[in-house]
Each structure stands twice: as structure tokens, then as C-alpha cells.
Amino acid sequence: MSEDVILDVKIDEKLKQTITEPPKFKVVFLNDDTTPVEWVISILVQVFRHTNDSAEKITLSIHTDGSGVAGIYTYEIAEQKALEAQDLSRSQGFPLQIKIEKE
């Protein structure tokens, strides 16, 4: 009951592997009339690692334009930073609104 099995395998194709960058997402702060400017600056410095100067510029943009981009990251990092900033704000009683947008 023995059968001879002959496997004839030819590999003629070269596999092409394309690597694509994951999409980036913007963490956007929205303007409100309750959250103090100093708090927004401190969140931008503490969570998003901005310098005081860049944090002040972003905060001014939030105030004048209604929103400002705190940073651009992969989705998981953007979500984590947005949640961290929002949780810190809530713990201090501030209604800071943050959203994530695809770049």
C-alpha cells in the first residue's frame, strides 16, 4: 500500500511586499469659554511635549480660529494622548473638548 508521491514545486514568482505607512490623525483642541488659557498651555506642554512658545501659539490659534492642532500621530497614540488630556481636564473641572481627525 505504498504510493509514491512526487511533488514538483516550482517557484517562479517573486513576491513583492509593499509596506505602507499607517494613516496619521490630528488631535484637535476645540475652543470653549470655560477652560483657562493657562490650563490649555500646561496640557500642551505636559501631554503633547510642546515648548511654552509653541503651546502659546497653538492656544492663540484655538482661541481665534475655534480649534487648533495639538499634534499629528498614528491613531492609537492620538487616541491615548487625547484621552489623557481630556481626563486631566475633567479632573480639574474643565470641559476641554478634543477630537481626532484623519489627516
FENKA-V890769 format. One record per residue. N is the residue number from 1. RES is the residue in one small letter. NEAR is the number of other C-alpha atoms within 10 Angstrom. D_LAST is the distance of its C-alpha to the last C-alpha in Angstrom with 2 decimals. Layout:
n=N res=RES near=NEAR d_last=D_LAST
n=N res=RES near=NEAR d_last=D_LAST
This chain:
n=1 res=m near=3 d_last=64.61
n=2 res=s near=4 d_last=62.63
n=3 res=e near=5 d_last=60.28
n=4 res=d near=6 d_last=58.91
n=5 res=v near=6 d_last=55.26
n=6 res=i near=6 d_last=53.99
n=7 res=l near=6 d_last=50.28
n=8 res=d near=6 d_last=49.32
n=9 res=v near=6 d_last=45.71
n=10 res=k near=6 d_last=44.26
n=11 res=i near=6 d_last=40.86
n=12 res=d near=6 d_last=40.13
n=13 res=e near=6 d_last=36.40
n=14 res=k near=6 d_last=34.03
n=15 res=l near=6 d_last=30.92
n=16 res=k near=6 d_last=27.71
n=17 res=q near=6 d_last=25.00
n=18 res=t near=6 d_last=21.50
n=19 res=i near=6 d_last=19.07
n=20 res=t near=6 d_last=15.37
n=21 res=e near=7 d_last=12.83
n=22 res=p near=9 d_last=11.16
n=23 res=p near=10 d_last=7.50
n=24 res=k near=16 d_last=5.63
n=25 res=f near=20 d_last=5.12
n=26 res=k near=21 d_last=6.00
n=27 res=v near=25 d_last=9.69
n=28 res=v near=20 d_last=10.93
n=29 res=f near=27 d_last=14.71
n=30 res=l near=17 d_last=16.57
n=31 res=n near=21 d_last=19.86
n=32 res=d near=15 d_last=23.13
n=33 res=d near=9 d_last=26.75
n=34 res=t near=10 d_last=27.90
n=35 res=t near=16 d_last=25.86
n=36 res=p near=11 d_last=27.46
n=37 res=v near=14 d_last=25.72
n=38 res=e near=12 d_last=27.38
n=39 res=w near=16 d_last=25.89
n=40 res=v near=22 d_last=22.26
n=41 res=i near=21 d_last=23.05
n=42 res=s near=17 d_last=24.71
n=43 res=i near=19 d_last=21.82
n=44 res=l near=23 d_last=19.42
n=45 res=v near=18 d_last=22.14
n=46 res=q near=12 d_last=23.24
n=47 res=v near=14 d_last=20.20
n=48 res=f near=19 d_last=17.43
n=49 res=r near=14 d_last=20.07
n=50 res=h near=18 d_last=19.71
n=51 res=t near=14 d_last=22.89
n=52 res=n near=13 d_last=24.75
n=53 res=d near=11 d_last=24.02
n=54 res=s near=15 d_last=20.23
n=55 res=a near=21 d_last=20.42
n=56 res=e near=19 d_last=22.67
n=57 res=k near=14 d_last=20.42
n=58 res=i near=21 d_last=17.43
n=59 res=t near=26 d_last=20.06
n=60 res=l near=17 d_last=21.45
n=61 res=s near=16 d_last=18.13
n=62 res=i near=21 d_last=17.87
n=63 res=h near=17 d_last=21.48
n=64 res=t near=11 d_last=21.47
n=65 res=d near=11 d_last=18.21
n=66 res=g near=13 d_last=18.09
n=67 res=s near=20 d_last=14.92
n=68 res=g near=21 d_last=13.44
n=69 res=v near=18 d_last=10.76
n=70 res=a near=26 d_last=12.82
n=71 res=g near=18 d_last=10.75
n=72 res=i near=18 d_last=7.89
n=73 res=y near=19 d_last=9.35
n=74 res=t near=15 d_last=9.98
n=75 res=y near=18 d_last=10.41
n=76 res=e near=11 d_last=14.07
n=77 res=i near=14 d_last=13.99
n=78 res=a near=23 d_last=11.49
n=79 res=e near=18 d_last=13.82
n=80 res=q near=11 d_last=16.87
n=81 res=k near=19 d_last=16.22
n=82 res=a near=24 d_last=15.41
n=83 res=l near=14 d_last=18.58
n=84 res=e near=15 d_last=20.59
n=85 res=a near=21 d_last=19.91
n=86 res=q near=20 d_last=20.66
n=87 res=d near=15 d_last=23.75
n=88 res=l near=16 d_last=25.05
n=89 res=s near=18 d_last=24.73
n=90 res=r near=13 d_last=26.52
n=91 res=s near=9 d_last=29.21
n=92 res=q near=11 d_last=29.96
n=93 res=g near=11 d_last=30.01
n=94 res=f near=17 d_last=26.94
n=95 res=p near=15 d_last=24.72
n=96 res=l near=21 d_last=21.45
n=97 res=q near=17 d_last=18.60
n=98 res=i near=20 d_last=15.24
n=99 res=k near=17 d_last=12.35
n=100 res=i near=18 d_last=9.27
n=101 res=e near=13 d_last=6.20
n=102 res=k near=12 d_last=3.77
n=103 res=e near=11 d_last=0.00
